[in-house]
Amino acid sequence: MLISDGNTEIEYTFDELLEIFIEDCELRNLREHTIKYYRSELNAFVKLLKEQEIELRVSEWKGETIKRNVIMYMKEKGLKTVSINSRLRAMRAFFNFLEGRNLIKSNPMKDIKLLRDRKRIVETFDNQQIKALFKACDLHTFVGLRDYMIMMLLLETGV
């Protein structure tokens, strides 16, 4: 990556930019867990590009590179939406930082949206299953009556 400070141009590697980003995270007193997350996800991102034999300089990464060679590649490898979105969040923080510090000219994450995570429908009990649950309670004992009342409360309130 070439950065001009007026008279000279400085070329940063991905590793150098990552260290600048991590140092800033430490200066902002982010939790150690957060810093490890950023480092891990960003290294995994670069590893994905290397697996596909893509050796682009940071300045050459575009939104299409992210869509085609990161998002689609991870989907094809069977990664879950949550995992893909986790990596995209780390990448967004990294590239927003680089853009804010004028270390890159254009932010490849600018137009990248997180993937929609489809909510799974939780199956409910049918009437026969509910009746079987209630019949399991011995209403002649305190514990059985208590369990019956708790199940009724859960059923009636939708909890």
PyMOL commands that place a pseudoatom at each C-alpha (Angstrom):
pseudoatom trace, name=CA, resn=MET, resi=1, chain=A, elem=C, hetatm=0, pos=[0.000, 0.000, 0.000]
pseudoatom trace, name=CA, resn=LEU, resi=2, chain=A, elem=C, hetatm=0, pos=[1.482, 3.347, -1.016]
pseudoatom trace, name=CA, resn=ILE, resi=3, chain=A, elem=C, hetatm=0, pos=[0.887, 6.300, 1.271]
pseudoatom trace, name=CA, resn=SER, resi=4, chain=A, elem=C, hetatm=0, pos=[2.118, 9.740, 0.374]
pseudoatom trace, name=CA, resn=ASP, resi=5, chain=A, elem=C, hetatm=0, pos=[3.055, 12.241, 3.071]
pseudoatom trace, name=CA, resn=GLY, resi=6, chain=A, elem=C, hetatm=0, pos=[3.929, 14.996, 0.627]
pseudoatom trace, name=CA, resn=ASN, resi=7, chain=A, elem=C, hetatm=0, pos=[7.494, 14.168, -0.347]
pseudoatom trace, name=CA, resn=THR, resi=8, chain=A, elem=C, hetatm=0, pos=[7.807, 10.415, 0.144]
pseudoatom trace, name=CA, resn=GLU, resi=9, chain=A, elem=C, hetatm=0, pos=[5.578, 7.434, -0.409]
pseudoatom trace, name=CA, resn=ILE, resi=10, chain=A, elem=C, hetatm=0, pos=[5.415, 4.653, 2.163]
pseudoatom trace, name=CA, resn=GLU, resi=11, chain=A, elem=C, hetatm=0, pos=[4.298, 1.155, 1.219]
pseudoatom trace, name=CA, resn=TYR, resi=12, chain=A, elem=C, hetatm=0, pos=[2.613, -0.826, 3.999]
pseudoatom trace, name=CA, resn=THR, resi=13, chain=A, elem=C, hetatm=0, pos=[2.053, -4.560, 3.955]
pseudoatom trace, name=CA, resn=PHE, resi=14, chain=A, elem=C, hetatm=0, pos=[-1.105, -6.122, 5.354]
pseudoatom trace, name=CA, resn=ASP, resi=15, chain=A, elem=C, hetatm=0, pos=[0.808, -7.246, 8.445]
pseudoatom trace, name=CA, resn=GLU, resi=16, chain=A, elem=C, hetatm=0, pos=[2.046, -3.702, 9.090]
pseudoatom trace, name=CA, resn=LEU, resi=17, chain=A, elem=C, hetatm=0, pos=[-1.457, -2.284, 8.690]
pseudoatom trace, name=CA, resn=LEU, resi=18, chain=A, elem=C, hetatm=0, pos=[-2.824, -4.957, 11.003]
pseudoatom trace, name=CA, resn=GLU, resi=19, chain=A, elem=C, hetatm=0, pos=[-0.256, -4.041, 13.666]
pseudoatom trace, name=CA, resn=ILE, resi=20, chain=A, elem=C, hetatm=0, pos=[-1.140, -0.343, 13.334]
pseudoatom trace, name=CA, resn=PHE, resi=21, chain=A, elem=C, hetatm=0, pos=[-4.816, -1.269, 13.791]
pseudoatom trace, name=CA, resn=ILE, resi=22, chain=A, elem=C, hetatm=0, pos=[-4.107, -3.543, 16.779]
pseudoatom trace, name=CA, resn=GLU, resi=23, chain=A, elem=C, hetatm=0, pos=[-1.933, -0.869, 18.402]
pseudoatom trace, name=CA, resn=ASP, resi=24, chain=A, elem=C, hetatm=0, pos=[-4.798, 1.598, 18.049]
pseudoatom trace, name=CA, resn=CYS, resi=25, chain=A, elem=C, hetatm=0, pos=[-7.165, -0.943, 19.628]
pseudoatom trace, name=CA, resn=GLU, resi=26, chain=A, elem=C, hetatm=0, pos=[-4.783, -1.281, 22.566]
pseudoatom trace, name=CA, resn=LEU, resi=27, chain=A, elem=C, hetatm=0, pos=[-4.514, 2.508, 22.896]
pseudoatom trace, name=CA, resn=ARG, resi=28, chain=A, elem=C, hetatm=0, pos=[-8.326, 2.737, 22.993]
pseudoatom trace, name=CA, resn=ASN, resi=29, chain=A, elem=C, hetatm=0, pos=[-8.173, 0.161, 25.818]
pseudoatom trace, name=CA, resn=LEU, resi=30, chain=A, elem=C, hetatm=0, pos=[-10.306, -2.450, 24.068]
pseudoatom trace, name=CA, resn=ARG, resi=31, chain=A, elem=C, hetatm=0, pos=[-10.674, -5.761, 25.868]
pseudoatom trace, name=CA, resn=GLU, resi=32, chain=A, elem=C, hetatm=0, pos=[-7.999, -8.370, 25.221]
pseudoatom trace, name=CA, resn=HIS, resi=33, chain=A, elem=C, hetatm=0, pos=[-10.695, -10.714, 23.908]
pseudoatom trace, name=CA, resn=THR, resi=34, chain=A, elem=C, hetatm=0, pos=[-11.775, -8.112, 21.314]
pseudoatom trace, name=CA, resn=ILE, resi=35, chain=A, elem=C, hetatm=0, pos=[-8.205, -7.589, 20.134]
pseudoatom trace, name=CA, resn=LYS, resi=36, chain=A, elem=C, hetatm=0, pos=[-7.684, -11.358, 19.775]
pseudoatom trace, name=CA, resn=TYR, resi=37, chain=A, elem=C, hetatm=0, pos=[-10.956, -11.535, 17.828]
pseudoatom trace, name=CA, resn=TYR, resi=38, chain=A, elem=C, hetatm=0, pos=[-9.808, -8.812, 15.413]
pseudoatom trace, name=CA, resn=ARG, resi=39, chain=A, elem=C, hetatm=0, pos=[-6.395, -10.400, 14.923]
pseudoatom trace, name=CA, resn=SER, resi=40, chain=A, elem=C, hetatm=0, pos=[-7.853, -13.892, 14.400]
pseudoatom trace, name=CA, resn=GLU, resi=41, chain=A, elem=C, hetatm=0, pos=[-10.607, -12.847, 11.981]
pseudoatom trace, name=CA, resn=LEU, resi=42, chain=A, elem=C, hetatm=0, pos=[-8.370, -10.576, 9.914]
pseudoatom trace, name=CA, resn=ASN, resi=43, chain=A, elem=C, hetatm=0, pos=[-5.679, -13.248, 9.607]
pseudoatom trace, name=CA, resn=ALA, resi=44, chain=A, elem=C, hetatm=0, pos=[-8.361, -15.748, 8.570]
pseudoatom trace, name=CA, resn=PHE, resi=45, chain=A, elem=C, hetatm=0, pos=[-9.535, -13.237, 5.949]
pseudoatom trace, name=CA, resn=VAL, resi=46, chain=A, elem=C, hetatm=0, pos=[-6.056, -13.005, 4.418]
pseudoatom trace, name=CA, resn=LYS, resi=47, chain=A, elem=C, hetatm=0, pos=[-5.681, -16.784, 4.626]
pseudoatom trace, name=CA, resn=LEU, resi=48, chain=A, elem=C, hetatm=0, pos=[-8.865, -17.128, 2.533]
pseudoatom trace, name=CA, resn=LEU, resi=49, chain=A, elem=C, hetatm=0, pos=[-7.361, -14.927, -0.151]
pseudoatom trace, name=CA, resn=LYS, resi=50, chain=A, elem=C, hetatm=0, pos=[-4.104, -16.893, -0.093]
pseudoatom trace, name=CA, resn=GLU, resi=51, chain=A, elem=C, hetatm=0, pos=[-6.008, -20.200, -0.383]
pseudoatom trace, name=CA, resn=GLN, resi=52, chain=A, elem=C, hetatm=0, pos=[-7.406, -18.850, -3.632]
pseudoatom trace, name=CA, resn=GLU, resi=53, chain=A, elem=C, hetatm=0, pos=[-3.929, -17.669, -4.679]
pseudoatom trace, name=CA, resn=ILE, resi=54, chain=A, elem=C, hetatm=0, pos=[-4.971, -14.033, -4.582]
pseudoatom trace, name=CA, resn=GLU, resi=55, chain=A, elem=C, hetatm=0, pos=[-1.946, -11.906, -3.707]
pseudoatom trace, name=CA, resn=LEU, resi=56, chain=A, elem=C, hetatm=0, pos=[-3.349, -8.401, -3.926]
pseudoatom trace, name=CA, resn=ARG, resi=57, chain=A, elem=C, hetatm=0, pos=[-1.939, -5.420, -2.117]
pseudoatom trace, name=CA, resn=VAL, resi=58, chain=A, elem=C, hetatm=0, pos=[-4.343, -3.904, 0.384]
pseudoatom trace, name=CA, resn=SER, resi=59, chain=A, elem=C, hetatm=0, pos=[-4.829, -0.898, -1.888]
pseudoatom trace, name=CA, resn=GLU, resi=60, chain=A, elem=C, hetatm=0, pos=[-6.111, -3.232, -4.636]
pseudoatom trace, name=CA, resn=TRP, resi=61, chain=A, elem=C, hetatm=0, pos=[-8.840, -4.888, -2.546]
pseudoatom trace, name=CA, resn=LYS, resi=62, chain=A, elem=C, hetatm=0, pos=[-12.249, -3.901, -3.839]
pseudoatom trace, name=CA, resn=GLY, resi=63, chain=A, elem=C, hetatm=0, pos=[-15.807, -4.624, -2.788]
pseudoatom trace, name=CA, resn=GLU, resi=64, chain=A, elem=C, hetatm=0, pos=[-16.075, -7.228, -5.538]
pseudoatom trace, name=CA, resn=THR, resi=65, chain=A, elem=C, hetatm=0, pos=[-12.983, -9.000, -4.161]
pseudoatom trace, name=CA, resn=ILE, resi=66, chain=A, elem=C, hetatm=0, pos=[-14.703, -9.213, -0.774]
pseudoatom trace, name=CA, resn=LYS, resi=67, chain=A, elem=C, hetatm=0, pos=[-18.008, -10.407, -2.249]
pseudoatom trace, name=CA, resn=ARG, resi=68, chain=A, elem=C, hetatm=0, pos=[-16.612, -12.953, -4.671]
pseudoatom trace, name=CA, resn=ASN, resi=69, chain=A, elem=C, hetatm=0, pos=[-13.465, -14.185, -2.942]
pseudoatom trace, name=CA, resn=VAL, resi=70, chain=A, elem=C, hetatm=0, pos=[-14.482, -13.942, 0.695]
pseudoatom trace, name=CA, resn=ILE, resi=71, chain=A, elem=C, hetatm=0, pos=[-18.250, -14.112, 1.162]
pseudoatom trace, name=CA, resn=MET, resi=72, chain=A, elem=C, hetatm=0, pos=[-19.044, -16.525, -1.685]
pseudoatom trace, name=CA, resn=TYR, resi=73, chain=A, elem=C, hetatm=0, pos=[-15.954, -18.619, -0.933]
pseudoatom trace, name=CA, resn=MET, resi=74, chain=A, elem=C, hetatm=0, pos=[-16.951, -18.994, 2.736]
pseudoatom trace, name=CA, resn=LYS, resi=75, chain=A, elem=C, hetatm=0, pos=[-20.529, -19.879, 1.748]
pseudoatom trace, name=CA, resn=GLU, resi=76, chain=A, elem=C, hetatm=0, pos=[-19.226, -22.530, -0.665]
pseudoatom trace, name=CA, resn=LYS, resi=77, chain=A, elem=C, hetatm=0, pos=[-17.059, -23.972, 2.137]
pseudoatom trace, name=CA, resn=GLY, resi=78, chain=A, elem=C, hetatm=0, pos=[-20.222, -24.339, 4.227]
pseudoatom trace, name=CA, resn=LEU, resi=79, chain=A, elem=C, hetatm=0, pos=[-19.564, -21.698, 6.887]
pseudoatom trace, name=CA, resn=LYS, resi=80, chain=A, elem=C, hetatm=0, pos=[-22.635, -20.561, 8.775]
pseudoatom trace, name=CA, resn=THR, resi=81, chain=A, elem=C, hetatm=0, pos=[-24.052, -17.085, 8.301]
pseudoatom trace, name=CA, resn=VAL, resi=82, chain=A, elem=C, hetatm=0, pos=[-23.088, -16.139, 11.863]
pseudoatom trace, name=CA, resn=SER, resi=83, chain=A, elem=C, hetatm=0, pos=[-19.434, -17.022, 11.183]
pseudoatom trace, name=CA, resn=ILE, resi=84, chain=A, elem=C, hetatm=0, pos=[-19.370, -15.092, 7.922]
pseudoatom trace, name=CA, resn=ASN, resi=85, chain=A, elem=C, hetatm=0, pos=[-20.943, -12.032, 9.560]
pseudoatom trace, name=CA, resn=SER, resi=86, chain=A, elem=C, hetatm=0, pos=[-18.433, -12.208, 12.416]
pseudoatom trace, name=CA, resn=ARG, resi=87, chain=A, elem=C, hetatm=0, pos=[-15.562, -12.023, 9.931]
pseudoatom trace, name=CA, resn=LEU, resi=88, chain=A, elem=C, hetatm=0, pos=[-17.260, -9.206, 8.003]
pseudoatom trace, name=CA, resn=ARG, resi=89, chain=A, elem=C, hetatm=0, pos=[-17.637, -7.145, 11.212]
pseudoatom trace, name=CA, resn=ALA, resi=90, chain=A, elem=C, hetatm=0, pos=[-13.919, -7.430, 11.952]
pseudoatom trace, name=CA, resn=MET, resi=91, chain=A, elem=C, hetatm=0, pos=[-13.065, -6.520, 8.363]
pseudoatom trace, name=CA, resn=ARG, resi=92, chain=A, elem=C, hetatm=0, pos=[-15.407, -3.522, 8.490]
pseudoatom trace, name=CA, resn=ALA, resi=93, chain=A, elem=C, hetatm=0, pos=[-13.761, -2.213, 11.675]
pseudoatom trace, name=CA, resn=PHE, resi=94, chain=A, elem=C, hetatm=0, pos=[-10.303, -2.680, 10.132]
pseudoatom trace, name=CA, resn=PHE, resi=95, chain=A, elem=C, hetatm=0, pos=[-11.077, -0.958, 6.825]
pseudoatom trace, name=CA, resn=ASN, resi=96, chain=A, elem=C, hetatm=0, pos=[-13.028, 1.858, 8.499]
pseudoatom trace, name=CA, resn=PHE, resi=97, chain=A, elem=C, hetatm=0, pos=[-9.970, 2.486, 10.681]
pseudoatom trace, name=CA, resn=LEU, resi=98, chain=A, elem=C, hetatm=0, pos=[-7.647, 2.497, 7.649]
pseudoatom trace, name=CA, resn=GLU, resi=99, chain=A, elem=C, hetatm=0, pos=[-9.948, 4.864, 5.772]
pseudoatom trace, name=CA, resn=GLY, resi=100, chain=A, elem=C, hetatm=0, pos=[-10.258, 7.159, 8.787]
pseudoatom trace, name=CA, resn=ARG, resi=101, chain=A, elem=C, hetatm=0, pos=[-6.467, 7.388, 9.062]
pseudoatom trace, name=CA, resn=ASN, resi=102, chain=A, elem=C, hetatm=0, pos=[-6.099, 7.922, 5.289]
pseudoatom trace, name=CA, resn=LEU, resi=103, chain=A, elem=C, hetatm=0, pos=[-4.102, 4.706, 4.993]
pseudoatom trace, name=CA, resn=ILE, resi=104, chain=A, elem=C, hetatm=0, pos=[-6.308, 3.568, 2.081]
pseudoatom trace, name=CA, resn=LYS, resi=105, chain=A, elem=C, hetatm=0, pos=[-7.950, 5.600, -0.647]
pseudoatom trace, name=CA, resn=SER, resi=106, chain=A, elem=C, hetatm=0, pos=[-11.203, 3.661, -0.845]
pseudoatom trace, name=CA, resn=ASN, resi=107, chain=A, elem=C, hetatm=0, pos=[-12.894, 1.396, 1.656]
pseudoatom trace, name=CA, resn=PRO, resi=108, chain=A, elem=C, hetatm=0, pos=[-13.764, -1.998, 0.082]
pseudoatom trace, name=CA, resn=MET, resi=109, chain=A, elem=C, hetatm=0, pos=[-16.263, -2.680, 2.891]
pseudoatom trace, name=CA, resn=LYS, resi=110, chain=A, elem=C, hetatm=0, pos=[-18.258, 0.503, 2.233]
pseudoatom trace, name=CA, resn=ASP, resi=111, chain=A, elem=C, hetatm=0, pos=[-21.031, -1.203, 0.262]
pseudoatom trace, name=CA, resn=ILE, resi=112, chain=A, elem=C, hetatm=0, pos=[-20.802, -4.661, 1.855]
pseudoatom trace, name=CA, resn=LYS, resi=113, chain=A, elem=C, hetatm=0, pos=[-23.818, -5.610, 3.942]
pseudoatom trace, name=CA, resn=LEU, resi=114, chain=A, elem=C, hetatm=0, pos=[-24.010, -8.376, 6.517]
pseudoatom trace, name=CA, resn=LEU, resi=115, chain=A, elem=C, hetatm=0, pos=[-25.760, -11.546, 5.384]
pseudoatom trace, name=CA, resn=ARG, resi=116, chain=A, elem=C, hetatm=0, pos=[-29.334, -12.034, 6.508]
pseudoatom trace, name=CA, resn=ASP, resi=117, chain=A, elem=C, hetatm=0, pos=[-29.597, -14.744, 9.095]
pseudoatom trace, name=CA, resn=ARG, resi=118, chain=A, elem=C, hetatm=0, pos=[-32.834, -16.644, 8.703]
pseudoatom trace, name=CA, resn=LYS, resi=119, chain=A, elem=C, hetatm=0, pos=[-34.552, -17.356, 11.983]
pseudoatom trace, name=CA, resn=ARG, resi=120, chain=A, elem=C, hetatm=0, pos=[-35.418, -20.995, 12.579]
pseudoatom trace, name=CA, resn=ILE, resi=121, chain=A, elem=C, hetatm=0, pos=[-39.005, -21.732, 13.538]
pseudoatom trace, name=CA, resn=VAL, resi=122, chain=A, elem=C, hetatm=0, pos=[-39.202, -23.520, 16.857]
pseudoatom trace, name=CA, resn=GLU, resi=123, chain=A, elem=C, hetatm=0, pos=[-41.578, -26.445, 16.708]
pseudoatom trace, name=CA, resn=THR, resi=124, chain=A, elem=C, hetatm=0, pos=[-44.281, -26.441, 19.365]
pseudoatom trace, name=CA, resn=PHE, resi=125, chain=A, elem=C, hetatm=0, pos=[-45.885, -29.361, 21.155]
pseudoatom trace, name=CA, resn=ASP, resi=126, chain=A, elem=C, hetatm=0, pos=[-49.095, -30.753, 19.700]
pseudoatom trace, name=CA, resn=ASN, resi=127, chain=A, elem=C, hetatm=0, pos=[-52.150, -31.370, 21.916]
pseudoatom trace, name=CA, resn=GLN, resi=128, chain=A, elem=C, hetatm=0, pos=[-51.304, -35.035, 22.414]
pseudoatom trace, name=CA, resn=GLN, resi=129, chain=A, elem=C, hetatm=0, pos=[-47.790, -34.214, 23.649]
pseudoatom trace, name=CA, resn=ILE, resi=130, chain=A, elem=C, hetatm=0, pos=[-49.136, -31.549, 26.033]
pseudoatom trace, name=CA, resn=LYS, resi=131, chain=A, elem=C, hetatm=0, pos=[-51.665, -33.996, 27.492]
pseudoatom trace, name=CA, resn=ALA, resi=132, chain=A, elem=C, hetatm=0, pos=[-48.899, -36.575, 28.002]
pseudoatom trace, name=CA, resn=LEU, resi=133, chain=A, elem=C, hetatm=0, pos=[-46.790, -34.001, 29.849]
pseudoatom trace, name=CA, resn=PHE, resi=134, chain=A, elem=C, hetatm=0, pos=[-49.627, -33.060, 32.192]
pseudoatom trace, name=CA, resn=LYS, resi=135, chain=A, elem=C, hetatm=0, pos=[-50.510, -36.726, 32.847]
pseudoatom trace, name=CA, resn=ALA, resi=136, chain=A, elem=C, hetatm=0, pos=[-46.921, -37.323, 33.997]
pseudoatom trace, name=CA, resn=CYS, resi=137, chain=A, elem=C, hetatm=0, pos=[-47.561, -35.171, 37.077]
pseudoatom trace, name=CA, resn=ASP, resi=138, chain=A, elem=C, hetatm=0, pos=[-48.790, -36.919, 40.225]
pseudoatom trace, name=CA, resn=LEU, resi=139, chain=A, elem=C, hetatm=0, pos=[-51.332, -34.395, 41.528]
pseudoatom trace, name=CA, resn=HIS, resi=140, chain=A, elem=C, hetatm=0, pos=[-51.485, -36.172, 44.904]
pseudoatom trace, name=CA, resn=THR, resi=141, chain=A, elem=C, hetatm=0, pos=[-47.977, -34.973, 45.828]
pseudoatom trace, name=CA, resn=PHE, resi=142, chain=A, elem=C, hetatm=0, pos=[-46.546, -31.527, 46.407]
pseudoatom trace, name=CA, resn=VAL, resi=143, chain=A, elem=C, hetatm=0, pos=[-43.841, -31.992, 43.724]
pseudoatom trace, name=CA, resn=GLY, resi=144, chain=A, elem=C, hetatm=0, pos=[-46.362, -33.248, 41.162]
pseudoatom trace, name=CA, resn=LEU, resi=145, chain=A, elem=C, hetatm=0, pos=[-48.753, -30.361, 41.865]
pseudoatom trace, name=CA, resn=ARG, resi=146, chain=A, elem=C, hetatm=0, pos=[-45.875, -27.865, 41.720]
pseudoatom trace, name=CA, resn=ASP, resi=147, chain=A, elem=C, hetatm=0, pos=[-44.659, -29.253, 38.382]
pseudoatom trace, name=CA, resn=TYR, resi=148, chain=A, elem=C, hetatm=0, pos=[-48.214, -29.201, 37.011]
pseudoatom trace, name=CA, resn=MET, resi=149, chain=A, elem=C, hetatm=0, pos=[-48.648, -25.540, 38.007]
pseudoatom trace, name=CA, resn=ILE, resi=150, chain=A, elem=C, hetatm=0, pos=[-45.282, -24.548, 36.500]
pseudoatom trace, name=CA, resn=MET, resi=151, chain=A, elem=C, hetatm=0, pos=[-46.154, -26.273, 33.211]
pseudoatom trace, name=CA, resn=MET, resi=152, chain=A, elem=C, hetatm=0, pos=[-49.564, -24.566, 33.178]
pseudoatom trace, name=CA, resn=LEU, resi=153, chain=A, elem=C, hetatm=0, pos=[-47.917, -21.188, 33.775]
pseudoatom trace, name=CA, resn=LEU, resi=154, chain=A, elem=C, hetatm=0, pos=[-45.440, -21.789, 30.950]
pseudoatom trace, name=CA, resn=LEU, resi=155, chain=A, elem=C, hetatm=0, pos=[-48.150, -23.007, 28.583]
pseudoatom trace, name=CA, resn=GLU, resi=156, chain=A, elem=C, hetatm=0, pos=[-50.632, -20.225, 29.312]
pseudoatom trace, name=CA, resn=THR, resi=157, chain=A, elem=C, hetatm=0, pos=[-48.084, -17.408, 29.112]
pseudoatom trace, name=CA, resn=GLY, resi=158, chain=A, elem=C, hetatm=0, pos=[-46.368, -18.742, 25.995]
pseudoatom trace, name=CA, resn=VAL, resi=159, chain=A, elem=C, hetatm=0, pos=[-43.027, -18.971, 27.715]
for i in range(1, 159): cmd.bond("trace and resi %d" % i, "trace and resi %d" % (i + 1))
show_as sticks, trace
zoom trace
